[in-house]
């Protein structure tokens, strides 16, 4: 909303009512944008990323204040070209700053969610591996047992790869390749986990319960 309102100001020359309305929208929306950026910064794993977002939020807040002050002058003096040119320059600056802040904060929020989901997925898969191994010990069929243990081994290896990618992504939050590698590791783990569930259910039809040894009659 701030970017749209600032863009409106750029082409509002000679229209005091439009300048006043758009400047009011900028001022009204600014607290929500800054609050959202601060929340994103608070969740950032890397201190440098956190400080960058907070610095951008500060720049946006300062730009909004300058813009609203200049908008008042441009509204009161619609015939003064210099006043509107100053308003245009500030509006363009605000559009650029807002786009950068929203993009960076949004990216960090998405990456934080990815890392959190990866941790949950790794924990769940680890429990699944333990349950599958317990189910294997309950099987009297050596082939069935070997297949289940082999599938559990594959998932365990995928979990290790996921955790390694997670650590790397946390250490390099600004590296797109590191974040992509984390997404790839999470995707690669899923098929093996689904397959392990299916195999374990065939051995233990009552269902898997991580940490509980399945018994057979």
N, C-alpha and C positions, 0 to 999 in steps of 0.2 A: 504493500500500500504506500509506503514511503517513497519507493522508487517511482511509482506511477504518479504520485502527487508532485514529486520533484520534476519529473518529465513534463508534467502539465505546466509548471512554472516557466519552463524554458520557452514555451510558445504562448505565454499569456500577456505579451506586451500590449499595453493600452487597455487592459481589462482589469481594473482594480478589484472588482468583485471576485473574479476567478483567482487572482493572486491571493486574495485574503482567504478564500475557501481552501485552496491547495496548501497554503502555508499552515492553515489550521489543521488540516489532515496530517501533515508532516509532524507537527508538534504533538498531536494526539497519539499518533502511532509510535512515536519514538520510545517511550518507556517500555512498551511491550517488546520491541526489538532488542533493546539493551538488556532487558531481563533475560530474554531467551539466549542471547549471546553469553551472558554470565553463567547461565546454567550449563551451556555447552562447554565453556572454559573450565568450570568446576569439575566436569567429568573427564577432562583430558588427562591421559596418562603421562604425557610429556610436559614438563614445566615450560619449555620454550613455546610450545603450541598454545598452552594456556595463556602465557603472557602476550603472545601475538594477538589472540582473539580479544583479550581485554584491552589491549592498546588500540585495536581497530574500533572497538565499541566506544572507547573514549573519543576517538577522532570523529566518529559519527555523531556522538552527542554534542561535541563542539561545533560541528558543521551545522547541525540542526539549529543550535542557538544563534549562530551567525546568520543563517538563512532567514530565520523568523524575524530577526531584528531588521535585516535589509529589506525583507518583504514589506514590513510596515512603512519603510521610507518610500519604496516603490509604489505602494498603494496610495500613499498621501501625495506623491508627486508623479503621476502617470505620464506626464509630458517630458520628464527629465530622462533623456536616453541613458546617461551614465548610471543612474540608479537601477534601471532595468538590466543593463549589461552586467552590473555587479551581481544582481540577483541571478541572472542566467549562469554566470560563472560558478556561483555557490551551488546552484541546483545541479549543474553537471558534476561538480565535485561530490555532492551528496549521492547522486546516482551511482557513481563509481565506487565510493566507499561502502555504500549499502550492499551493492552486488558482491563486493569482495567479502564483507562480513558475513552475509547470509550464506554465501558459498562455502566459506571456510568453516563456519560454525556448523552448518548442515552436514558437511563432510565428516567433521569430527564426531558429531552425534551418531552418524551412520556407522562409522568405524568402531566407535565405542560399543554400539549395539552388536556389531559383528563379533567383536572380541568377547563380549559377555555371552552371546549365544554359543560361541565356540567352546568356552569353558564349560557351559552346561552340557553341551553335546559330548565333550570328552569325558565328563564325569558319568554321564548316563551310559556311554559306551564301555567305560571301565567296569561299571556294575554289570553290564550285560556279559562281558567277557568272563567275569567271575562266576556268574550264574550258569553260563554255558559250560564252563569247565566242571562245575558241580554236577550239571546234568550228564556230562560225559562219563563221570565216574559211576553214575547210576546205570549206565548202559551195559548190557551183557553181550552186545554185538561189537566185536572189535573194529569192524569196518566203519560202523556207525560212529563209534567212539573216536576213531582216528579222523574221520571227516569233520566231526564237530570240533575237535581240538585244533585241527588245521585251520578251520574257519575262525576260531577264537584267536589263534595266533595272528592271522591276517588283520583282524580288527584291532588287536593290541598294537600291532606295528603302525596301523593307520592313526591310532590315538597318539602314539609317540611322535609321528610326523606332524600331526595337528598341533600338539603342544609346542613342538620346536618352532613351527610357523607362527604360533601365537606369541611366543617370547620374542621372536625376531620382529614381528609387527609392532609389538609394544615398545621395543627399543628404537624403532625407526618409523614413528607415526606419520612422517611426511613423505615416506617412500611409497609411491603407488605400487611398485613391484612387490614390496613386502606385504601390503594389504591384499593384493591380488593372489599372492601365494597362499595367504591364510584362507581366502575364499575357496581356492582350488583344493586345499587340503581338507576342508570341511566337506566339500562335495564328493571327494574321493572316498571319504570314510563311510558315507551313507549306504552305498550298495552292499558293501561287505557286512555292515551292521544288519540290514534287512535280511540278507541271506542267512546270517547267523541266527537271527530270531526264528526264521522258518525251520532251519535244521534242528534247533534246540527244541522247538515245539513238537517236532515229530518224535523226539526222544522222550520229552517230558510234556505230554499233552495237557497236563494241568496248568501249564503256564510257567514262565520264568519269573523267579523272584530273586533278585540279586542278593547274594549272601546266604541264601537258604539252599541246603543240599536237597536235591530232588531224590526221592526214593522210588524204587520199583518193587512191585509185589513179588 
